Amino acid sequence: MNYKLQKNPILNALRDVILQERGKQNLTQAEFARRCGLSRNYIVLLESGLRMPRLDSVFMLACGFDISVVHFFELLMLKLIENNLKKPANLAADHHSKVRWNSIEFAVNNSQKKELSNNSKH
């Protein structure tokens, strides 16, 4: 399933997390693909923001970075927050786009509340 990069903040955040973590570990696309058990072409598609990974692929990406899936999703949520989640002006008016945005905003708002709550306890 292909998505347009500018319309999908999840793909933007996923791309950023993969590039950031791959850079931290000084891995080429080929090396990372081998560690994940995925094709280099698939990694290129993810890094280009052109492919939404299936859940099993997310597990494989986390394994490729030698981190837990929970930590991978935490990185993704932090990147979504960092990217400010501004709604694109040209967001499609269909029901699925609205549901996707509402779900993202709900998740980010809850994540921010938890982070603020945790920070105030320390």
C-alpha angles and dihedrals in degrees: 000000000000124000132190109253098222092051100051119065091182091061090046091052093044091051091049093048093049093048092045096049094041088052092049090054093042092233126158118224089254093051092047092047090052092050090050097044089236131119121265088234090059091051089051090053092050093047090049091053091240100116134053108212122230117239093259089054090053088056089050092049091052090049090050089057091042092237132119120265088241090057090047090054090046089055089049093051092047090051090050089053092045091052087056094229096244111180112243112242090231096053109149113255095223121121096249093055091050092048091048092051093046090051092049093048091048092050094047094046091051091046091051091048091051092048092049090046092050092047093051091054092059 
